């Protein structure tokens, strides 16, 4: 199963000509491409799907979704923990 998981952008940078981000998923950090959400910036929450930020969302929506994923146990599997 493949999920889009919300995370918080903590750093942005360029890599190979692409705008990239370091994204925090509650203490787990992953790299993601920001090409689909060029307006994203540090502090924003976004949905990450297979290494790409695909949409922005509010902090409230992100935290609610992360809580639900933790409750059903999907977070660890999706992030490869």
TORPA-4810 file (N, C-alpha, C, O; in nm, 3 decimals):
<nodes>
NODE_1_0.084_-0.117_0.000_0.000_0.000_0.000_0.089_0.124_0.000_0.192_0.127_0.067_X
NODE_2_0.050_0.221_-0.073_0.127_0.344_-0.084_0.043_0.461_-0.035_-0.068_0.482_-0.083_X
NODE_3_0.097_0.536_0.061_0.025_0.648_0.119_0.097_0.778_0.093_0.218_0.781_0.073_X
NODE_4_0.023_0.886_0.094_0.081_1.019_0.101_0.084_1.057_0.248_-0.019_1.054_0.315_X
NODE_5_0.200_1.092_0.300_0.218_1.118_0.442_0.252_1.265_0.464_0.338_1.319_0.394_X
NODE_6_0.187_1.332_0.559_0.219_1.472_0.585_0.350_1.487_0.662_0.382_1.407_0.751_X
NODE_7_0.424_1.590_0.626_0.548_1.621_0.696_0.572_1.770_0.693_0.510_1.844_0.617_X
NODE_8_0.664_1.814_0.778_0.697_1.956_0.789_0.832_1.983_0.722_0.931_1.916_0.749_X
NODE_9_0.833_2.082_0.635_0.956_2.120_0.566_1.045_2.194_0.665_1.005_2.295_0.722_X
NODE_10_1.167_2.142_0.686_1.259_2.204_0.780_1.378_2.269_0.711_1.452_2.347_0.772_X
NODE_11_1.397_2.237_0.583_1.508_2.294_0.508_1.477_2.281_0.359_1.418_2.182_0.317_X
NODE_12_1.515_2.380_0.281_1.503_2.371_0.136_1.639_2.396_0.073_1.722_2.468_0.128_X
NODE_13_1.663_2.334_-0.042_1.791_2.347_-0.112_1.773_2.299_-0.255_1.671_2.239_-0.290_X
NODE_14_1.872_2.326_-0.337_1.870_2.280_-0.475_1.963_2.159_-0.489_2.072_2.155_-0.431_X
NODE_15_1.917_2.062_-0.567_1.996_1.942_-0.590_1.971_1.895_-0.733_1.857_1.862_-0.767_X
NODE_16_2.072_1.894_-0.814_2.057_1.849_-0.952_1.960_1.935_-1.032_1.892_1.885_-1.121_X
NODE_17_1.953_2.063_-0.999_1.863_2.154_-1.068_1.719_2.150_-1.020_1.633_2.217_-1.077_X
NODE_18_1.691_2.072_-0.916_1.555_2.062_-0.860_1.549_2.124_-0.722_1.645_2.116_-0.645_X
NODE_19_1.436_2.186_-0.690_1.415_2.237_-0.555_1.378_2.119_-0.466_1.282_2.047_-0.494_X
NODE_20_1.453_2.099_-0.359_1.436_1.985_-0.270_1.411_2.034_-0.127_1.429_2.152_-0.096_X
NODE_21_1.369_1.941_-0.043_1.345_1.974_0.098_1.384_1.859_0.188_1.377_1.742_0.149_X
NODE_22_1.424_1.894_0.308_1.437_1.798_0.418_1.305_1.808_0.492_1.265_1.916_0.535_X
NODE_23_1.237_1.695_0.507_1.103_1.693_0.565_1.102_1.610_0.693_1.156_1.500_0.698_X
NODE_24_1.040_1.666_0.795_1.030_1.601_0.927_0.895_1.533_0.941_0.790_1.597_0.932_X
NODE_25_0.899_1.401_0.963_0.778_1.322_0.987_0.778_1.280_1.134_0.787_1.162_1.165_X
NODE_26_0.767_1.377_1.224_0.765_1.346_1.367_0.895_1.288_1.418_0.895_1.195_1.499_X
NODE_27_1.008_1.343_1.373_1.139_1.296_1.418_1.212_1.209_1.317_1.330_1.178_1.336_X
NODE_28_1.146_1.169_1.213_1.207_1.093_1.104_1.221_1.189_0.987_1.123_1.252_0.946_X
NODE_29_1.341_1.202_0.933_1.367_1.298_0.827_1.392_1.228_0.695_1.465_1.129_0.688_X
NODE_30_1.330_1.281_0.591_1.345_1.228_0.455_1.360_1.344_0.358_1.320_1.457_0.387_X
NODE_31_1.417_1.314_0.243_1.431_1.413_0.136_1.311_1.404_0.043_1.261_1.294_0.017_X
NODE_32_1.265_1.519_-0.006_1.152_1.522_-0.099_1.174_1.631_-0.203_1.235_1.734_-0.175_X
NODE_33_1.123_1.607_-0.321_1.128_1.704_-0.430_1.008_1.798_-0.419_0.897_1.755_-0.391_X
NODE_34_1.032_1.928_-0.439_0.926_2.029_-0.428_0.876_2.078_-0.564_0.806_2.179_-0.569_X
NODE_35_0.908_2.010_-0.672_0.870_2.056_-0.806_0.721_2.077_-0.823_0.680_2.168_-0.896_X
NODE_36_0.638_1.997_-0.758_0.493_2.009_-0.774_0.431_2.115_-0.684_0.315_2.153_-0.702_X
NODE_37_0.508_2.164_-0.587_0.460_2.271_-0.498_0.570_2.377_-0.484_0.628_2.392_-0.377_X
NODE_38_0.598_2.450_-0.591_0.709_2.547_-0.588_0.689_2.659_-0.487_0.785_2.727_-0.450_X
NODE_39_0.566_2.681_-0.442_0.539_2.785_-0.342_0.573_2.741_-0.200_0.569_2.823_-0.108_X
NODE_40_0.607_2.614_-0.180_0.637_2.561_-0.047_0.763_2.625_0.010_0.857_2.658_-0.062_X
NODE_41_0.763_2.643_0.142_0.880_2.701_0.209_0.897_2.636_0.347_0.812_2.561_0.394_X
NODE_42_1.008_2.668_0.410_1.039_2.614_0.543_0.925_2.649_0.639_0.878_2.763_0.643_X
NODE_43_0.881_2.548_0.714_0.772_2.565_0.809_0.637_2.518_0.757_0.544_2.497_0.834_X
NODE_44_0.627_2.501_0.624_0.502_2.452_0.565_0.488_2.302_0.586_0.587_2.229_0.599_X
NODE_45_0.364_2.258_0.591_0.334_2.115_0.593_0.288_2.073_0.455_0.216_2.147_0.388_X
NODE_46_0.332_1.955_0.412_0.296_1.907_0.279_0.273_1.756_0.283_0.320_1.687_0.373_X
NODE_47_0.201_1.708_0.183_0.182_1.564_0.166_0.294_1.513_0.078_0.317_1.565_-0.031_X
NODE_48_0.366_1.411_0.126_0.475_1.351_0.051_0.430_1.214_0.001_0.381_1.131_0.077_X
NODE_49_0.448_1.193_-0.128_0.413_1.066_-0.190_0.530_1.024_-0.279_0.567_1.097_-0.371_X
NODE_50_0.587_0.910_-0.251_0.704_0.854_-0.321_0.813_0.958_-0.347_0.866_0.967_-0.458_X
NODE_51_0.845_1.038_-0.245_0.954_1.133_-0.255_0.920_1.267_-0.316_1.009_1.349_-0.338_X
NODE_52_0.794_1.291_-0.344_0.751_1.418_-0.401_0.647_1.484_-0.311_0.554_1.418_-0.265_X
NODE_53_0.664_1.614_-0.287_0.560_1.691_-0.219_0.451_1.715_-0.323_0.478_1.773_-0.429_X
NODE_54_0.328_1.672_-0.294_0.221_1.684_-0.395_0.115_1.787_-0.358_0.036_1.826_-0.445_X
NODE_55_0.111_1.832_-0.233_0.017_1.937_-0.194_0.056_1.991_-0.058_0.124_1.925_0.020_X
NODE_56_0.010_2.112_-0.031_0.031_2.174_0.099_-0.095_2.158_0.183_-0.204_2.144_0.128_X
NODE_57_-0.080_2.160_0.315_-0.195_2.153_0.404_-0.163_2.228_0.531_-0.047_2.262_0.557_X
NODE_58_-0.264_2.253_0.611_-0.244_2.327_0.735_-0.177_2.239_0.840_-0.177_2.116_0.830_X
NODE_59_-0.120_2.304_0.939_-0.058_2.230_1.049_-0.161_2.142_1.119_-0.132_2.028_1.155_X
NODE_60_-0.281_2.196_1.139_-0.388_2.119_1.206_-0.420_1.992_1.128_-0.429_1.884_1.186_X
NODE_61_-0.438_2.005_0.997_-0.468_1.887_0.914_-0.354_1.786_0.918_-0.377_1.665_0.926_X
NODE_62_-0.231_1.836_0.912_-0.115_1.747_0.913_-0.106_1.669_1.044_-0.086_1.548_1.042_X
NODE_63_-0.121_1.738_1.156_-0.110_1.672_1.286_-0.222_1.572_1.309_-0.200_1.466_1.367_X
NODE_64_-0.343_1.605_1.265_-0.455_1.511_1.276_-0.429_1.386_1.194_-0.455_1.275_1.239_X
NODE_65_-0.378_1.404_1.074_-0.349_1.289_0.987_-0.238_1.203_1.044_-0.248_1.080_1.044_X
NODE_66_-0.130_1.266_1.094_-0.021_1.191_1.154_-0.069_1.110_1.274_-0.028_0.996_1.294_X
NODE_67_-0.157_1.170_1.355_-0.212_1.099_1.470_-0.292_0.977_1.425_-0.278_0.869_1.483_X
NODE_68_-0.374_0.993_1.323_-0.452_0.879_1.272_-0.362_0.769_1.217_-0.387_0.651_1.240_X
NODE_69_-0.256_0.807_1.144_-0.163_0.707_1.091_-0.094_0.630_1.203_-0.076_0.509_1.193_X
NODE_70_-0.057_0.700_1.310_0.005_0.633_1.424_-0.093_0.536_1.489_-0.055_0.426_1.531_X
NODE_71_-0.221_0.576_1.498_-0.322_0.490_1.560_-0.343_0.361_1.481_-0.364_0.255_1.540_X
NODE_72_-0.337_0.369_1.349_-0.360_0.248_1.269_-0.230_0.173_1.240_-0.232_0.064_1.181_X
NODE_73_-0.116_0.232_1.281_0.012_0.164_1.263_0.069_0.175_1.123_0.161_0.099_1.090_X
NODE_74_0.021_0.264_1.041_0.069_0.277_0.904_0.193_0.361_0.888_0.259_0.355_0.785_X
NODE_75_0.226_0.440_0.988_0.337_0.534_0.977_0.471_0.462_0.964_0.551_0.495_0.876_X
NODE_76_0.497_0.365_1.049_0.626_0.296_1.050_0.651_0.223_0.917_0.760_0.228_0.862_X
NODE_77_0.547_0.157_0.868_0.561_0.082_0.743_0.587_0.176_0.626_0.676_0.149_0.544_X
NODE_78_0.512_0.284_0.616_0.526_0.377_0.504_0.662_0.444_0.502_0.717_0.467_0.394_X
NODE_79_0.718_0.476_0.618_0.846_0.545_0.624_0.963_0.449_0.630_1.078_0.492_0.643_X
NODE_80_0.937_0.319_0.621_1.045_0.220_0.617_1.118_0.204_0.748_1.239_0.182_0.749_X
NODE_81_1.046_0.215_0.858_1.109_0.202_0.989_1.113_0.057_1.034_1.163_0.028_1.142_X
</nodes>
